[in-house]
Amino acid sequence: MLKIQKLVPHAKIPTRGSPGAAGLDLYASEDTIIPAHGKGIVFTGIAVATPHWTYFRIAPRSGLAMNHSIDVLAGVVDSDYRGEIKIILYNHSNTSYNVNRGDRVAQGILESIVCIDPVEVEQLDDTLRNTNGFGSTGNG
C-alpha cells in the first residue's frame, strides 16, 4: 500500500493515467514559473509513506519533455521521508514555463530496492571486462 497524506486541502492525490501506467501523475499544489534555462521547485501538497524496501522515484512526464523541454532533476523519495513531495523541474527551452495549480508536473513510480551495507575489501574479484570503461563493450 502506498499511503498518501494531503498537507493542504486543495492538493490532489496522485492518479494513474491508464490501468497499465507505471507511474502515478503528480500535481502542482500552487502556481509557479520555471524560467528559461533554469530550475524551480513545484510543491505538490502531499506526503507519501512507501512500503519497506521501496522508494518513490520522481520521473519526468513524456509530454512535458517533448512539448515544453521540461525535465525532472533529482527524484528519490526514501521510505522514511515524511515531508512534502517537492519536484525540481528544469526548463531546457528558451521561454519560461508556467505551472498552474492542478497541472500534472511529474510522475511517481514505486520501485523496489535492495539495501545492503558497504564493506571495504582489499581487492575486487576479476571479471572479463575488469577496468575497461567507456565504450569498451561496443562501438560508441
MARKE-750072 format. One line per field, with one value per residue: residue in one letter; x, y, z of N, C-alpha, C, O in turn. Coordinates in Angstrom, 1 decimal, always signed. Layout:
res = a,...
n.c1 = X,...
n.c2 = Y,...
n.c3 = Z,...
ca.c1 = X,...
ca.c2 = Y,...
ca.c3 = Z,...
c.c1 = X,...
c.c2 = Y,...
c.c3 = Z,...
o.c1 = X,...
o.c2 = Y,...
o.c3 = Z,...
This chain:
res = m,l,k,i,q,k,l,v,p,h,a,k,i,p,t,r,g,s,p,g,a,a,g,l,d,l,y,a,s,e,d,t,i,i,p,a,h,g,k,g,i,v,f,t,g,i,a,v,a,t,p,h,w,t,y,f,r,i,a,p,r,s,g,l,a,m,n,h,s,i,d,v,l,a,g,v,v,d,s,d,y,r,g,e,i,k,i,i,l,y,n,h,s,n,t,s,y,n,v,n,r,g,d,r,v,a,q,g,i,l,e,s,i,v,c,i,d,p,v,e,v,e,q,l,d,d,t,l,r,n,t,n,g,f,g,s,t,g,n,g
n.c1 = +0.8,+0.5,+0.7,-0.9,-0.8,-2.7,-1.4,-2.3,-5.6,-6.4,-4.7,-4.0,-4.6,-2.3,-2.7,-3.4,-2.7,-3.6,-4.7,-2.5,-0.3,+2.9,+3.7,+2.4,+0.5,+1.6,+0.7,+0.7,+0.5,+0.4,+0.8,+3.6,+6.6,+8.8,+11.9,+13.3,+15.9,+16.4,+15.8,+13.2,+11.2,+8.4,+5.6,+3.7,+1.9,+1.5,+2.4,+4.1,+4.1,+5.9,+6.1,+8.2,+11.5,+11.2,+11.1,+10.0,+10.2,+10.7,+9.8,+10.2,+7.5,+6.5,+5.1,+5.5,+8.3,+8.6,+7.0,+7.5,+10.1,+10.7,+12.2,+12.9,+14.8,+16.9,+15.1,+14.5,+12.6,+12.9,+11.9,+11.6,+11.1,+8.9,+8.1,+6.8,+6.3,+8.3,+9.0,+11.7,+12.0,+13.5,+14.0,+14.6,+14.2,+13.9,+12.1,+10.1,+8.3,+5.0,+3.6,+0.6,-1.6,-2.8,-1.9,-0.5,+2.7,+4.9,+5.8,+5.3,+6.9,+6.7,+9.3,+11.2,+13.9,+17.2,+18.7,+21.8,+24.7,+27.8,+31.0,+34.3,+37.0,+40.2,+40.7,+38.9,+37.0,+38.2,+37.0,+35.8,+35.7,+36.9,+38.7,+38.1,+36.5,+34.5,+32.9,+34.0,+32.5,+31.4,+30.7,+30.9
n.c2 = -1.2,+2.2,+4.9,+8.1,+11.4,+14.3,+17.5,+20.1,+21.4,+21.6,+20.0,+17.4,+14.0,+11.6,+10.2,+7.4,+7.4,+5.4,+2.0,+0.4,+2.0,+2.8,+4.9,+7.2,+10.1,+13.3,+16.3,+19.8,+22.0,+24.6,+27.7,+28.4,+29.5,+28.3,+29.3,+30.1,+28.0,+27.4,+26.4,+25.3,+24.9,+22.8,+22.6,+19.9,+19.5,+17.1,+14.2,+11.1,+7.6,+4.9,+1.3,-0.8,-1.5,-0.2,+2.7,+6.0,+7.1,+10.1,+11.0,+12.3,+13.6,+12.4,+14.0,+16.7,+16.8,+16.4,+18.4,+20.8,+20.8,+20.2,+18.9,+16.6,+17.1,+15.4,+13.2,+11.0,+9.6,+8.6,+5.7,+6.4,+9.1,+11.8,+14.3,+17.0,+16.3,+17.6,+18.9,+19.2,+21.0,+21.3,+23.6,+23.3,+25.0,+28.0,+29.8,+30.9,+28.6,+28.2,+26.9,+25.8,+25.6,+22.4,+21.3,+18.5,+17.5,+15.8,+12.3,+9.7,+6.8,+3.7,+1.9,-1.1,-1.9,-2.9,-3.0,-2.9,-3.1,-1.3,-2.8,-2.6,-3.8,-5.4,-5.9,-6.2,-8.9,-10.4,-9.8,-10.5,-8.1,-6.3,-3.4,-2.0,+0.7,+3.3,+2.8,+0.3,-2.0,-2.1,-0.4,+2.9
n.c3 = +0.0,-0.9,+1.0,+1.1,+2.1,+2.3,+2.6,+2.3,+1.8,-0.9,-2.4,-4.8,-4.9,-6.2,-9.5,-11.7,-15.1,-17.0,-16.9,-17.1,-16.6,-15.4,-13.7,-11.3,-11.8,-10.7,-9.1,-9.3,-6.4,-6.2,-8.1,-10.2,-11.7,-14.1,-15.0,-18.3,-19.3,-16.7,-13.3,-11.0,-8.0,-7.5,-5.6,-4.2,-2.2,-0.9,+1.0,+1.2,+2.2,+1.8,+1.2,+3.1,+1.9,-0.5,-2.7,-3.7,-6.8,-8.5,-11.6,-15.0,-17.0,-20.1,-22.1,-21.2,-21.4,-24.2,-25.4,-24.1,-23.2,-20.5,-17.7,-15.0,-12.1,-9.8,-7.5,-5.7,-3.3,-0.2,+1.8,+4.5,+4.6,+5.4,+4.7,+2.7,-0.8,-3.1,-6.2,-8.4,-11.2,-14.4,-17.0,-20.3,-22.4,-24.4,-23.4,-20.6,-18.4,-17.4,-14.5,-13.4,-10.6,-10.0,-12.3,-14.0,-13.3,-13.0,-12.6,-10.3,-9.3,-7.8,-6.6,-6.1,-3.9,-2.9,+0.1,+1.3,+3.4,+2.7,+2.3,+2.9,+0.9,+0.2,-2.5,-5.5,-7.1,-10.1,-13.5,-16.8,-18.2,-16.4,-15.7,-18.0,-19.4,-20.6,-23.6,-24.0,-24.4,-26.9,-30.0,-29.5
ca.c1 = +0.0,+1.2,-0.1,-0.8,-1.4,-2.8,-0.9,-3.1,-6.9,-6.6,-3.8,-4.6,-4.0,-1.8,-3.6,-2.8,-3.3,-4.2,-4.6,-1.1,+0.7,+3.9,+3.8,+1.2,+0.7,+1.8,+0.0,+1.2,-0.5,+0.4,+1.3,+5.0,+7.2,+10.2,+12.5,+14.1,+17.2,+16.6,+15.0,+12.3,+10.6,+7.0,+5.1,+2.6,+0.9,+1.2,+3.5,+3.9,+4.7,+6.1,+6.4,+9.6,+12.3,+10.8,+11.2,+9.1,+11.0,+10.0,+10.3,+9.6,+6.3,+7.0,+4.5,+6.2,+9.6,+8.5,+6.3,+8.0,+11.5,+10.7,+12.8,+12.9,+16.1,+16.8,+13.9,+14.4,+11.9,+13.1,+10.7,+11.5,+10.8,+7.5,+7.8,+6.1,+7.0,+8.6,+9.6,+12.6,+11.9,+14.4,+13.4,+15.7,+13.7,+14.3,+11.0,+9.6,+7.2,+4.1,+3.0,-0.6,-2.1,-3.6,-1.2,+0.4,+4.1,+5.8,+5.1,+5.9,+7.0,+7.1,+10.3,+11.8,+15.3,+17.9,+19.6,+22.9,+25.8,+29.0,+32.1,+35.6,+37.8,+41.5,+40.7,+37.6,+37.1,+38.4,+35.9,+36.3,+35.7,+37.8,+38.7,+37.8,+35.4,+33.7,+33.0,+34.7,+31.7,+30.8,+31.0,+30.4
ca.c2 = +0.0,+3.5,+5.9,+9.5,+12.4,+15.7,+18.5,+21.2,+20.9,+21.6,+19.0,+16.3,+12.6,+11.1,+9.3,+6.6,+7.8,+4.3,+0.9,-0.2,+3.0,+2.5,+6.0,+8.0,+11.5,+14.2,+17.5,+21.1,+22.5,+26.1,+28.3,+28.8,+29.7,+27.7,+30.2,+29.6,+27.5,+27.5,+25.4,+25.8,+23.9,+22.7,+22.0,+19.0,+19.5,+15.7,+13.4,+9.6,+6.6,+3.8,+0.1,-1.2,-1.9,+0.5,+4.2,+6.6,+7.8,+11.2,+10.9,+13.3,+13.2,+12.5,+15.1,+17.9,+16.8,+16.5,+19.6,+22.0,+20.6,+20.2,+17.7,+16.5,+16.9,+14.6,+12.4,+9.8,+9.9,+7.4,+5.2,+7.0,+10.6,+12.1,+15.6,+17.3,+16.0,+18.8,+18.4,+20.2,+20.9,+22.1,+24.1,+23.4,+25.8,+29.5,+30.6,+30.4,+27.7,+28.5,+25.8,+26.2,+24.7,+21.3,+20.7,+17.3,+18.0,+14.7,+11.1,+9.0,+5.4,+3.0,+0.9,-2.0,-1.7,-3.8,-2.2,-3.7,-2.2,-1.4,-3.5,-2.3,-5.0,-5.0,-6.1,-6.8,-10.1,-10.1,-10.1,-10.4,-6.7,-5.7,-2.0,-1.4,+1.5,+3.9,+2.3,-1.0,-3.2,-2.0,+0.8,+4.1
ca.c3 = +0.0,-0.9,+1.7,+0.7,+3.0,+1.8,+3.5,+2.1,+1.4,-2.4,-3.0,-5.5,-4.8,-7.5,-10.3,-12.8,-16.4,-17.6,-16.0,-17.2,-16.4,-14.3,-12.8,-10.9,-12.1,-9.6,-9.4,-8.6,-5.5,-6.4,-9.3,-10.1,-13.1,-14.3,-16.0,-19.4,-19.0,-15.3,-12.5,-10.0,-7.2,-7.6,-4.4,-4.5,-1.1,-0.4,+1.6,+1.0,+3.0,+0.9,+1.9,+3.4,+0.8,-1.7,-2.7,-4.7,-7.8,-9.2,-13.0,-15.9,-17.9,-21.5,-22.8,-20.8,-22.0,-25.7,-25.9,-23.4,-22.8,-19.1,-17.1,-13.5,-11.5,-8.6,-7.6,-4.9,-2.0,+0.6,+2.6,+5.8,+4.5,+5.6,+4.3,+1.4,-2.0,-3.9,-7.5,-9.0,-12.7,-15.2,-18.3,-21.3,-23.5,-24.4,-22.8,-19.3,-18.4,-16.3,-13.9,-12.7,-9.6,-10.6,-13.5,-13.9,-13.5,-13.0,-12.2,-9.2,-9.6,-6.7,-7.1,-5.1,-3.7,-2.0,+1.0,+1.9,+3.9,+2.0,+3.0,+2.3,+0.7,-0.3,-3.9,-6.1,-7.9,-11.5,-14.4,-18.2,-18.5,-15.4,-15.6,-19.3,-19.2,-21.6,-25.0,-24.1,-24.7,-28.2,-30.8,-29.1
c.c1 = +0.9,+0.3,+0.2,-1.5,-1.5,-2.3,-1.6,-4.5,-7.0,-5.6,-4.6,-3.8,-3.5,-2.7,-2.8,-3.5,-4.0,-4.0,-3.1,+0.0,+1.6,+3.9,+2.4,+1.5,+0.7,+1.4,+0.7,+0.1,-0.5,+1.0,+2.8,+5.5,+8.6,+10.8,+13.2,+15.5,+17.5,+15.7,+14.1,+11.7,+9.1,+6.5,+3.9,+1.5,+0.6,+2.5,+3.1,+4.6,+4.8,+6.4,+7.9,+10.3,+11.8,+11.2,+10.3,+10.0,+10.2,+10.6,+9.6,+8.3,+6.8,+6.4,+5.2,+7.6,+9.5,+8.0,+6.9,+9.4,+11.7,+11.2,+12.7,+14.3,+15.9,+15.6,+13.8,+13.7,+12.0,+11.9,+10.6,+11.3,+9.3,+7.2,+7.1,+7.0,+7.1,+9.4,+10.5,+12.5,+12.9,+13.8,+14.6,+15.3,+14.2,+13.2,+10.6,+8.4,+6.3,+3.5,+1.8,-1.0,-3.1,-3.0,-0.5,+1.8,+5.2,+5.0,+5.9,+5.8,+7.5,+8.1,+10.9,+13.3,+15.9,+18.9,+20.6,+24.0,+27.1,+30.1,+33.4,+36.4,+39.2,+41.5,+39.4,+38.0,+37.4,+37.2,+36.5,+36.5,+36.8,+37.7,+38.4,+36.5,+34.7,+33.9,+33.6,+33.9,+31.0,+31.3,+30.3,+29.5
c.c2 = +1.2,+4.5,+7.3,+10.3,+13.7,+16.6,+19.8,+20.7,+20.7,+20.7,+17.9,+15.0,+12.2,+10.1,+8.6,+7.0,+6.7,+3.1,+0.3,+0.8,+2.7,+3.6,+6.6,+9.5,+12.4,+15.6,+18.7,+21.5,+24.0,+26.5,+28.6,+28.9,+29.1,+28.5,+29.5,+29.2,+27.6,+26.4,+26.1,+24.6,+24.0,+22.0,+21.1,+19.0,+18.1,+15.2,+11.9,+8.8,+5.3,+2.5,-0.1,-1.8,-1.4,+2.0,+4.7,+7.4,+8.8,+11.2,+12.0,+12.7,+13.4,+13.6,+16.4,+17.9,+17.0,+17.9,+20.9,+21.9,+20.7,+18.9,+17.7,+16.3,+16.2,+13.7,+11.1,+10.3,+8.6,+7.0,+5.8,+8.5,+10.8,+13.5,+15.8,+16.9,+17.2,+18.3,+19.5,+20.0,+21.8,+22.4,+24.2,+24.3,+27.2,+30.4,+30.0,+29.5,+28.0,+27.2,+26.3,+25.2,+23.7,+20.7,+19.5,+17.7,+16.9,+13.4,+10.4,+7.5,+4.7,+1.9,+0.2,-1.7,-2.8,-3.0,-3.1,-2.7,-2.4,-2.0,-3.2,-3.6,-4.5,-5.0,-6.7,-8.0,-9.6,-10.5,-10.1,-9.0,-6.0,-4.2,-1.3,-0.7,+2.0,+3.3,+0.9,-2.2,-3.1,-0.7,+2.0,+4.0
c.c3 = +0.0,-0.2,+1.3,+1.7,+2.3,+2.9,+3.4,+1.5,-0.2,-3.1,-3.7,-5.2,-6.1,-8.2,-11.3,-14.1,-17.2,-16.7,-16.0,-17.0,-15.2,-13.3,-12.5,-11.2,-10.8,-10.0,-8.6,-7.6,-5.5,-7.7,-9.1,-11.6,-13.1,-15.4,-17.2,-19.0,-17.5,-14.6,-11.5,-9.2,-7.3,-6.4,-4.8,-3.4,-0.6,+0.2,+1.3,+2.0,+2.2,+1.7,+2.1,+2.2,-0.6,-1.6,-3.8,-5.6,-8.5,-10.6,-13.9,-16.6,-19.3,-22.3,-22.4,-21.4,-23.5,-26.1,-25.3,-22.9,-21.3,-18.6,-15.6,-13.1,-10.2,-8.6,-6.8,-3.6,-1.2,+1.4,+3.9,+5.8,+4.6,+5.2,+3.0,+0.2,-2.8,-5.1,-8.1,-10.5,-13.3,-16.6,-19.3,-22.4,-23.3,-23.8,-21.4,-19.4,-17.2,-15.8,-13.1,-11.7,-10.3,-11.8,-13.1,-14.2,-13.5,-12.7,-11.1,-9.4,-8.3,-7.1,-5.9,-5.1,-2.9,-1.2,+1.7,+2.4,+3.0,+2.9,+2.3,+2.1,+0.1,-1.9,-4.3,-6.9,-9.4,-12.4,-15.8,-18.6,-17.7,-15.4,-17.0,-19.2,-20.5,-23.0,-25.1,-24.5,-26.1,-28.9,-30.3,-27.9
o.c1 = +1.9,-0.7,+1.4,-2.6,-0.5,-2.8,-1.6,-4.5,-7.7,-5.6,-5.7,-2.6,-4.2,-3.4,-1.8,-4.7,-4.9,-3.1,-2.7,+1.2,+1.1,+4.0,+1.4,+2.5,-0.1,+1.7,+1.0,-1.1,-1.3,+1.8,+3.2,+4.8,+9.4,+10.4,+13.6,+16.1,+18.6,+15.1,+14.3,+11.7,+8.5,+7.0,+3.1,+0.4,-0.3,+3.6,+1.9,+5.6,+3.7,+6.9,+8.7,+9.6,+12.0,+11.5,+9.9,+10.6,+9.1,+11.8,+8.5,+8.1,+7.3,+7.1,+5.4,+8.1,+10.3,+8.6,+6.7,+9.9,+12.7,+10.7,+12.5,+15.1,+14.9,+15.1,+13.1,+14.2,+11.4,+11.0,+9.5,+11.3,+8.6,+6.0,+6.8,+8.2,+6.1,+10.3,+10.0,+12.9,+13.3,+13.3,+15.4,+16.2,+14.7,+13.3,+10.7,+7.7,+6.8,+2.9,+1.9,-0.8,-4.0,-3.4,+0.1,+2.1,+6.3,+3.8,+7.2,+4.7,+8.6,+7.7,+11.1,+13.9,+15.2,+19.7,+20.2,+24.1,+27.4,+30.1,+33.5,+36.5,+39.3,+42.2,+38.8,+39.1,+36.8,+36.5,+37.7,+37.5,+37.5,+36.6,+38.5,+35.4,+34.3,+35.1,+33.8,+34.4,+30.2,+32.2,+29.1,+29.0
o.c2 = +1.3,+4.9,+7.7,+10.1,+14.2,+16.6,+20.7,+19.8,+19.8,+20.6,+17.6,+15.0,+12.4,+9.3,+9.0,+6.9,+6.9,+3.1,-0.3,+0.4,+2.3,+3.4,+6.4,+10.0,+12.1,+16.0,+18.5,+21.5,+24.6,+25.7,+29.0,+28.5,+29.3,+28.5,+28.3,+30.0,+27.9,+25.6,+27.3,+23.5,+25.0,+20.9,+21.5,+18.7,+17.9,+15.6,+11.6,+9.2,+4.7,+2.6,+0.5,-2.5,-2.0,+2.5,+3.9,+8.5,+8.5,+11.4,+12.4,+11.5,+14.4,+14.2,+17.3,+19.0,+17.9,+18.5,+22.0,+22.9,+21.3,+17.8,+18.8,+15.5,+16.4,+13.4,+10.2,+11.1,+7.5,+7.8,+5.7,+9.2,+10.1,+13.9,+14.8,+17.1,+17.9,+17.5,+20.7,+18.9,+22.9,+21.5,+25.2,+24.5,+27.6,+31.6,+28.8,+29.6,+27.9,+26.4,+27.2,+24.0,+24.0,+19.7,+19.4,+18.2,+17.2,+13.4,+10.5,+7.0,+5.0,+1.0,+0.7,-1.3,-3.5,-2.2,-3.9,-1.6,-3.5,-1.8,-3.5,-4.4,-3.4,-4.2,-7.5,-8.2,-8.6,-11.5,-9.6,-8.7,-5.1,-3.6,+0.0,-1.2,+1.2,+3.3,+0.5,-3.2,-4.0,+0.0,+2.1,+5.0
o.c3 = +0.8,-0.7,+1.2,+2.1,+1.8,+4.1,+4.3,+0.7,-0.6,-4.3,-3.3,-5.3,-7.1,-7.5,-11.8,-14.2,-18.0,-15.8,-15.0,-17.1,-14.1,-12.1,-13.2,-10.8,-9.9,-11.1,-7.5,-8.0,-4.8,-8.3,-8.0,-12.5,-12.2,-16.6,-17.0,-18.3,-17.1,-15.2,-11.1,-9.7,-7.2,-6.1,-5.7,-3.7,+0.1,-0.1,+1.2,+2.6,+1.9,+2.9,+1.4,+1.4,-1.6,-0.5,-4.7,-5.1,-9.1,-10.8,-13.6,-16.7,-19.7,-23.1,-23.3,-21.8,-24.0,-27.0,-25.9,-22.3,-20.8,-19.0,-15.0,-13.7,-9.5,-9.7,-7.2,-2.8,-1.5,+1.7,+4.5,+6.8,+3.9,+5.5,+2.3,+0.2,-3.2,-5.0,-8.3,-11.1,-12.8,-17.2,-19.2,-23.3,-22.3,-23.8,-21.2,-20.4,-16.0,-16.6,-12.3,-11.9,-11.0,-12.3,-12.0,-15.3,-14.0,-12.6,-11.1,-9.7,-7.8,-8.0,-4.8,-6.1,-2.2,-1.8,+2.5,+1.8,+2.7,+4.1,+1.1,+3.1,-0.4,-2.5,-3.6,-7.4,-9.8,-12.0,-16.0,-19.3,-18.2,-15.2,-17.0,-18.9,-21.3,-23.5,-26.2,-24.8,-26.5,-28.4,-30.5,-27.4
